[in-house]
Amino acid sequence: MALKIDADLFLFDLDGTVYLGDTPIDGAIDTLKKLTALGKKVCFLTNNSSKDKKEYVKKISSMGYPVDLWQIITSTMATIRYLHTRRPGKSVYPVGTPSFVEELKKSRIPISEDADIFLLAFDTTLTYEKIWKGNILLEKGREFFATHPDIVCPSDIGDMPDVGAMMTMFESSSGRAPSVICGKPYAPMAEIIESLFDIPKERTVMIGDRLYTDILFGVNNGYQSVLVLSGETTHEMYVDSGIHPTMVLPAIASMFDQE
């Protein structure tokens, strides 16, 4: 079977691209195995900052494709790198899950309730107290960072309000929008990839089901891009978007010509 995409580094979104909930999309696992057998670098790029990388390794491996930690790239990683390189020594007040906060601590990011930066992540343990403290910092004029812009996170039982929805809430209550967003489709996510792999942009491809994160990430940062119609985006949504991926496919299994 011939591969339709001429690239060396394959960056896959997860939900809606590789799996839906806990179920792999038809042909996805076989496609990942074929790419690995061809010597391609396969990585998984997620904006979800609520989970630890080990959770993704366990989930994908349990579906039949063995994954190493180096293959998982998250908006948390991009955020930590941005803080170290652009705001060294600055303290943050994080609104995030315990695993997210632990990653910050391991990376020696100073944490304070009276921080220089209010850092908003996808927090499935969100409380009103956290919201209030974050809003106070914004009213004081502290910087406002977010890990990613997704409005919802897909779920088997209904979409979960994600960071983008929380950004809108804080903009309404404080009049402030984030000055820095680190996940797809923004540059800090590309910077973390380029720091990890010595592979030219034109030999890198982003594959995903969301136009305004996955595909725009590829377009904005000089990568090839493949939109798959196995998740959020319909063909009608693609046609109306004005966004132009390198290729549009029904699902990632279609990356190989069928015999």
C-alpha positions as CSV (number, residue, x, y, z in Angstrom):
1,M,0.0,0.0,0.0
2,A,1.4,3.4,-1.0
3,L,1.4,6.3,1.5
4,K,-0.2,9.4,0.1
5,I,1.7,11.9,2.2
6,D,5.4,12.6,1.7
7,A,6.6,13.5,5.2
8,D,8.9,12.2,8.0
9,L,7.2,13.5,11.2
10,F,3.5,12.7,11.6
11,L,1.7,14.7,14.3
12,F,-1.7,13.3,15.1
13,D,-4.5,14.8,17.1
14,L,-6.3,12.3,19.3
15,D,-10.0,12.5,19.9
16,G,-11.9,12.5,16.6
17,T,-8.7,11.5,14.7
18,V,-7.3,8.4,16.4
19,Y,-10.2,7.5,18.6
20,L,-13.6,8.5,19.7
21,G,-13.9,8.3,23.5
22,D,-12.4,4.9,24.3
23,T,-13.0,3.4,20.9
24,P,-10.3,3.5,18.1
25,I,-11.5,4.8,14.8
26,D,-11.7,2.1,12.1
27,G,-8.2,1.4,10.7
28,A,-6.5,4.0,12.9
29,I,-4.3,1.6,14.9
30,D,-3.2,-0.3,11.7
31,T,-2.3,3.0,10.1
32,L,-0.1,4.0,13.0
33,K,1.6,0.6,12.8
34,K,2.2,0.9,9.1
35,L,3.8,4.4,9.5
36,T,6.1,3.1,12.3
37,A,7.1,0.2,10.1
38,L,8.1,2.6,7.3
39,G,10.4,4.4,9.8
40,K,8.2,7.5,10.2
41,K,8.2,9.4,13.4
42,V,4.7,9.2,14.9
43,C,3.6,11.7,17.6
44,F,0.4,12.7,19.3
45,L,-0.3,16.3,19.7
46,T,-3.0,17.3,22.2
47,N,-4.3,20.6,23.6
48,N,-5.8,18.8,26.6
49,S,-3.9,20.1,29.7
50,S,-5.9,18.2,32.2
51,K,-4.2,14.9,31.8
52,D,-0.7,13.5,32.5
53,K,1.3,12.1,29.5
54,K,1.3,8.7,31.1
55,E,-2.5,8.6,30.8
56,Y,-2.3,9.0,27.1
57,V,0.5,6.3,26.8
58,K,-1.7,3.9,28.7
59,K,-4.8,4.7,26.7
60,I,-3.3,4.5,23.2
61,S,-1.2,1.4,24.1
62,S,-4.3,-0.4,25.4
63,M,-5.8,0.1,21.9
64,G,-3.0,-1.9,20.3
65,Y,-0.4,0.6,19.4
66,P,2.5,0.7,21.9
67,V,3.5,4.3,22.7
68,D,6.5,5.9,24.5
69,L,6.4,9.1,26.5
70,W,8.4,11.0,23.9
71,Q,5.6,10.5,21.4
72,I,3.1,12.5,23.5
73,I,3.3,16.3,23.1
74,T,0.9,18.5,25.1
75,S,-0.1,22.1,25.5
76,T,1.2,21.8,29.1
77,M,4.7,21.1,27.6
78,A,4.4,24.1,25.3
79,T,3.2,26.3,28.2
80,I,6.1,25.3,30.5
81,R,8.7,25.9,27.7
82,Y,7.2,29.4,27.0
83,L,7.3,30.3,30.7
84,H,11.0,29.2,31.0
85,T,12.1,31.0,27.8
86,R,9.9,34.1,27.8
87,R,9.0,34.7,31.4
88,P,11.9,33.1,33.4
89,G,11.4,33.3,37.1
90,K,7.9,34.7,36.9
91,S,5.3,33.1,39.3
92,V,2.0,31.7,38.2
93,Y,-1.4,31.1,39.8
94,P,-2.6,28.0,37.9
95,V,-6.2,27.0,37.5
96,G,-5.7,23.4,36.5
97,T,-6.0,19.8,37.6
98,P,-3.6,18.4,40.3
99,S,-1.6,16.6,37.6
100,F,-1.2,19.9,35.7
101,V,0.0,21.7,38.8
102,E,2.4,18.9,39.6
103,E,3.9,19.2,36.1
104,L,4.5,22.9,36.8
105,K,6.2,22.1,40.1
106,K,8.4,19.4,38.6
107,S,9.5,22.0,36.0
108,R,10.3,24.5,38.7
109,I,7.7,27.1,37.8
110,P,7.1,29.3,40.8
111,I,3.5,29.1,42.1
112,S,1.8,31.8,44.1
113,E,-1.7,33.0,44.9
114,D,-0.4,36.5,44.3
115,A,1.3,35.6,41.1
116,D,2.7,37.5,38.2
117,I,0.7,35.4,35.8
118,F,-2.8,33.9,36.0
119,L,-2.5,30.6,34.1
120,L,-5.8,29.0,32.9
121,A,-5.7,25.3,32.0
122,F,-8.4,22.7,31.4
123,D,-9.5,22.1,35.0
124,T,-11.9,19.3,35.7
125,T,-11.5,20.0,39.4
126,L,-12.6,23.7,39.0
127,T,-14.1,25.5,42.0
128,Y,-15.6,28.9,42.5
129,E,-12.7,29.8,44.8
130,K,-10.2,29.2,42.0
131,I,-12.3,31.3,39.6
132,W,-12.6,34.2,42.1
133,K,-8.8,34.2,42.8
134,G,-8.0,34.3,39.1
135,N,-10.4,37.1,38.5
136,I,-8.8,39.1,41.4
137,L,-5.4,38.8,39.7
138,L,-6.8,39.9,36.4
139,E,-8.3,43.0,38.1
140,K,-4.9,43.7,39.5
141,G,-3.5,43.8,36.0
142,R,-1.5,40.6,36.1
143,E,-0.7,38.8,32.9
144,F,-3.3,36.3,31.6
145,F,-2.1,33.1,29.9
146,A,-4.1,30.1,28.7
147,T,-2.8,26.6,27.7
148,H,-5.1,26.3,24.7
149,P,-8.3,27.8,23.1
150,D,-10.6,24.8,22.7
151,I,-14.2,25.8,23.7
152,V,-15.3,22.2,24.4
153,C,-13.6,18.8,25.0
154,P,-15.5,15.9,23.4
155,S,-17.0,13.3,25.7
156,D,-19.1,10.2,25.1
157,I,-21.9,11.6,27.2
158,G,-21.8,15.3,26.1
159,D,-19.2,18.0,25.4
160,M,-17.3,19.4,28.4
161,P,-16.7,23.2,28.7
162,D,-13.0,23.7,28.0
163,V,-10.5,26.5,28.4
164,G,-12.0,28.6,25.5
165,A,-15.4,28.7,27.4
166,M,-13.6,29.7,30.6
167,M,-11.7,32.4,28.7
168,T,-15.0,33.9,27.6
169,M,-16.2,33.9,31.2
170,F,-13.1,35.7,32.5
171,E,-13.3,38.2,29.7
172,S,-16.9,39.0,30.7
173,S,-16.1,39.3,34.5
174,S,-12.7,41.1,34.2
175,G,-12.6,42.7,30.7
176,R,-9.4,40.7,30.1
177,A,-8.5,38.2,27.4
178,P,-5.4,36.1,27.4
179,S,-2.3,37.8,26.0
180,V,-0.6,34.4,25.4
181,I,-2.2,31.0,24.3
182,C,0.2,28.2,24.1
183,G,-1.6,25.2,22.4
184,K,-2.7,24.6,18.8
185,P,-3.0,26.6,16.6
186,Y,-0.4,29.0,18.2
187,A,3.3,29.3,17.8
188,P,4.4,28.0,21.2
189,M,3.2,24.6,20.3
190,A,5.3,24.7,17.1
191,E,8.3,25.8,19.1
192,I,8.1,22.8,21.4
193,I,8.0,20.5,18.4
194,E,11.0,22.2,16.8
195,S,12.9,21.9,20.0
196,L,12.3,18.2,20.1
197,F,12.8,17.2,16.5
198,D,15.4,18.2,13.9
199,I,13.0,17.8,11.0
200,P,12.2,20.5,8.4
201,K,8.8,22.0,8.6
202,E,8.0,20.9,5.0
203,R,8.7,17.3,6.1
204,T,6.2,17.5,9.0
205,V,2.5,16.9,8.7
206,M,-0.4,17.7,11.2
207,I,-3.4,15.4,11.0
208,G,-6.6,16.2,12.8
209,D,-10.3,16.7,12.7
210,R,-10.6,20.3,14.0
211,L,-10.2,23.1,11.4
212,Y,-9.5,26.0,13.9
213,T,-6.9,24.1,16.0
214,D,-5.4,21.2,14.1
215,I,-5.5,22.4,10.5
216,L,-4.9,26.1,11.3
217,F,-1.9,25.0,13.4
218,G,-0.4,23.3,10.3
219,V,-1.2,26.2,8.0
220,N,0.0,28.9,10.4
221,N,3.3,27.2,11.2
222,G,4.4,26.0,7.7
223,Y,3.5,22.3,8.1
224,Q,1.6,20.0,5.7
225,S,-1.9,19.4,7.0
226,V,-4.5,16.7,6.6
227,L,-8.1,17.2,7.7
228,V,-9.9,14.0,8.5
229,L,-13.7,13.9,8.6
230,S,-13.9,11.3,11.3
231,G,-14.6,13.8,14.2
232,E,-15.9,17.3,14.6
233,T,-15.6,18.7,11.0
234,T,-18.1,17.9,8.2
235,H,-17.4,18.4,4.5
236,E,-19.8,21.4,4.6
237,M,-18.0,23.0,7.5
238,Y,-14.7,22.6,5.7
239,V,-16.0,24.1,2.5
240,D,-17.4,27.1,4.4
241,S,-14.3,27.7,6.5
242,G,-11.9,29.3,4.1
243,I,-9.1,27.1,5.6
244,H,-7.1,25.1,3.1
245,P,-5.4,21.9,4.3
246,T,-3.0,20.1,2.1
247,M,-5.4,17.1,1.9
248,V,-8.9,16.1,3.1
249,L,-9.6,12.4,3.9
250,P,-12.5,10.5,5.4
251,A,-10.2,9.1,8.2
252,I,-6.5,8.4,8.8
253,A,-6.8,4.9,7.3
254,S,-7.2,6.6,4.0
255,M,-3.6,7.9,4.2
256,F,-2.6,4.7,2.5
257,D,-3.9,3.7,-1.0
258,Q,-6.1,0.6,-0.7
259,E,-5.1,-2.4,-2.7
